[in-house]
Amino acid sequence: MKRKKRAQVPIRLNVLFFFVFLLFSALILRLGVVQIVYGEDYRREVERTQDEVVSTPVPRGKIYDRFGQVIVDNTPQKAITYTRSKTTQPEEILAVARKLARYIDIPDAEKKVTERDMKDYWILTHPKEAKQKVNEQERKKLADQGWTQKEIDKKVYEWTLERITKQDLAQISKSELEVIAIMHEMQSGYALTPQTVKSKGVTDREYAVVSEHLSELPGVNTTVDWDRKYVYDKTFRSVLGSVTEEDEGVPRERLDYFLARDYSRNDRVGKSYLEMQYEEVLHGKKAKMKNVVDKSGNVVSVEPLYPGEPGKDLVLTIDAELQQQVEQIIEQEILATKRKGRSPLLDRAFVVMMNPKTGEVLAMAGKLLQDGKFVDFAIGNITSAYAMGSAVKGATVLTGFQTGVLHPNTYIKDEPLYIKDLEKKSWKTMGTINELTALKQSSNVYMFKTAIAIGGGVYRPHQPLHLNPAAFTTMRHYFSQFGLGVKTGIDLPNELSGFQGQSKLPGFLLDLAIGQYDMYTPMQMAQYVSTIANGGYRMKPLLVKEIREPSADGKEPGRVIKEFEPVVLNRVDMKTEYIERVREGFRRVMQEPGGTAYSYFANAPYKPAGKTGTAEAFYDGPIQSRRQASTYNLTLVGYAPYNNPEVSFAVVVPWATQGNSDGINNRIGRRILDAYFELKMKRTAAQPDEATGTVQP
Amino acid sequence: MDHDRLSRSKLDYHLLFLLFLLAIVSAIAIHSAEPMLPEKLQNVNFASKQLQWYAIGAVVIALTMIIDYDRLFQIAWYLYGFGMLLLLGLELNVPGSVTIKGATSWYRLPGGNFQPSELMKIFMIIVLGRIIVNHREKYPEPTIKDDFKLLGKIAAAVLPPLFLLAKQPDMGMSMVFLAITSTLVLVSGIRWRIIFGIVFSGVAVVASVVFIYFYFPDFFHRYIIEEDYQLNRFYGWLAPYEYSTDQGFQLIRSLMAIGSGELYGKGLGHLQVYLPEAHTDFIFGVIAEQFGFVGSSIVISLFFLLIYRFVHIALESNDLYGSYLCAGVAGMITFQVFQNIGMTIGLLPITGLPLPFISYGGSSLATYMLAIGLVLNVHSRTKKFMFASEE
């Protein structure tokens, strides 16, 4: 059913339409007033108020060591920048560049200028001759082909560029090269983003002269930029990371992330490790000001919009002095071993020292020998993994306890094993021993038999061995409670969790038990031994102790904003009694005659405990021809003093020898502990309150 | 010849052609606004996305046209109830509701945020049309009392959603609802006396509020508007150079952009003045700066022709309900165009209403397409007789 209309509806609709007409007329009328009557005024206003918002970089946060020593600093650097608008024409840039060339000196201008730059400049400065390069007929031809004006212009420009001869370019004088070099910088990058025209070596005079003449140099500005200064040079450098250069700007792949956080494209950001991990803390907020200009373009006043905030400071857990000494020790010991001439593959060594109770990393050093020179490879402590050998036997014994196949004081016979025809044995036959002796003398067979028991197998000489593959999972589960084979949780990106062997053949379980199957990172070894030293609490390794406000006077550290408390990742679910047994075994390694590290640590006054490791490994380094060559990794983990550990450490020297004996792991271990305790003594003597390891506010 | 007219295609090609032109204007304007957007939006090709939305809108139109609008008449209250449920959900902050700049007006959907009040606008037209038609059939010869009764019914339907909108808060959308209501009250045939009475009392209320503001500021701030930020809208509108509020800043920018376009504009791609929300709320500024008075007048004329078609279809329709639907849509779009363009040239205070069909935005465009679908629906089901008989 359709409803009939009443006569009044058309009238009302017409009234409605009349209203619509009135409203739209009002719009057109008002639009006419704004655009035609006042249009010129608005246009002038637009032309004169090109309010320039200038961002001034703020210093990035500094990085201190645990005692307040500056590790990473900023050095102010004067810079001259140029910001072009979206409509800036090349002619305008040329005019500014010419003026600027009078005030500043660009060293090696000819090296910075490309041929293309020179050609562009030539076209700009020789418009008539440039036009003759492409004649009318050619232009007409393009137009006849139905090209748009834009396409024609582009093509003509291309042809002109091609046809510029060497003679043409010879017209450009040497002094003009500087102008071209300046233009080159001015035109790079993005519109509305300040581009650095000159930053390195701006003299005070240049800075002052340009500042004075800013009004005649539209778009030019003088600022102070900050350069990152790594005070200890290469020390610890790979963990500190680095920031991008200005021409790199923010990393492409994370552009959106940074732009959303009010970064400019050419902002310098942390691109690796600590600088990257703590970018949000270290990066301040740029100061913003508006240049208010009058009708003729002179800057009348500078209006601050936002005062800016310098980046916050990081206080690391690292002891810079200890770190430096450890790095020296590593370098010296690598060279000492290399000098013997029997370690062709040795090129690196790692040391991690931490406080086992808090997880604070005191030193984290890694060195890599490249072409006869050492480079910093501290980051290798978390990004590379190696077979660690017998150093993991503490975890094997504890796994034996926990699975019930071992009990404190279980005696097992150390004898050569024959799995079918394969002989597997310890470095010497030890006879019937308990777990303390097994650790002290580093018995392989004790660990093999433990692993066989965990795998539910029965060993019969010269017979094949059958083991339950689930034993791999069981052992790895308990190993992971110490941090072996899982991420340690350190506050750095790109941490490796190690490598797991894939095959589950019985023989590999035996290898796993003596640290020759799965590979672990040096940081994992440090966490593992710290967990044992700390009575079963696995601590998250900490690199950053505090975040502080920037220092007000550059000397006294600023207010603490955030303090990083020790984090317990897990408590190993084993009886304290079991852990005590392993600790006793570790003590005997270093302090009882017959212990594998006794000769190196017997006279150490600080009573250390630990475990050595020698892993048969396959070379996996940079020398291609030697890949897979058989070699030995030397490791050492430990802590001191044995009864109340305050420092734990891991030393890893991959591919150290070809089978000959060399105590590089033990020598490094001894020397770093000596260094630690000497420094401690020195500090206690000098300033008692600093020895606690906190910065006094 | 009669036969010819009766079997003529039922699509209104005038309207579709206007829509086509608006789509082109929209794509050009949005594309030219892109360089001005904040850097984080730089990588989005809004123009092509807008055209995709137009394509989706075309499907919406087609779907709307399948069912006879008489069916909408029947299910009007269900639609209304559904819309109210959605608005209530926002009021109760159910999971999935989104708050932007303090206003809880959106739901998160896979394709983007969806604003239920957009849909509710259309439902409102459908429901108010039904109320008026029913009333008219019940009282063919209405007395003045009947007229008031109708007014009461309309108010009862409009106030609940209006209340929820005001609480979001969404001042712009509330005003659209008022505009729709006013239009339908006007065409409902309520006596002029009553309409004038309403207009007069409205003017009186505004006048007294202004009076109180100037002479009893304490009372004003205590009982009428407590928060200053609500007044900023008006300060920024009336004295943009003295009050550097957000709205004042936006108005100055917008006036500079539009004014400096002058008669012929600066040409495509030549934008000097930075405009906030250039691709949405201030898209008209982008058009006026580039194409000047001539170009922007053409755009306004397009809208005018569009409204003309709506009114024409309303007049042509021999069904009362169809006429009301068209009138409601005309009122809604007229108000939004007037409000949006008016705010960019300082004629009205600034609210966050987009320019229909031109501003970038999927859910609002879909709504307008729905409205177009309604009008086309009415048109396609209008029977034409050579000798139409008036009763």
Interface residues (C-beta under 8 A of the other chain):
Chain A: K2 R3 K4 K5 R6 A7 Q8 V9 P10 R12 L13 N14 V15 L16 F17 F19 V20 F21 L23 F24 A26 L27 I28 R30 L31 G32 V34 Q35 I36 Y38 G39 E40 D41 Y42 R43 E45 V46 K86 T87 D256 L259 A260 R265
Chain B: P35 E39 K40 Q42 N43 V133 R136 E137 T183 L186 V187 S188 G189 L255 M256 I258 G259 S260 G261 E262 L263 H270 L271 Q272 V273 A288 G292 F293 S296 S297 I300 F303 F304 I307 Y308 V311 A314 L315 S317 N318 D319 L320 Y321 S323 A327 A330 G331 T334 V337 F338 I341 G342 I345 G346 L347 E390 E391
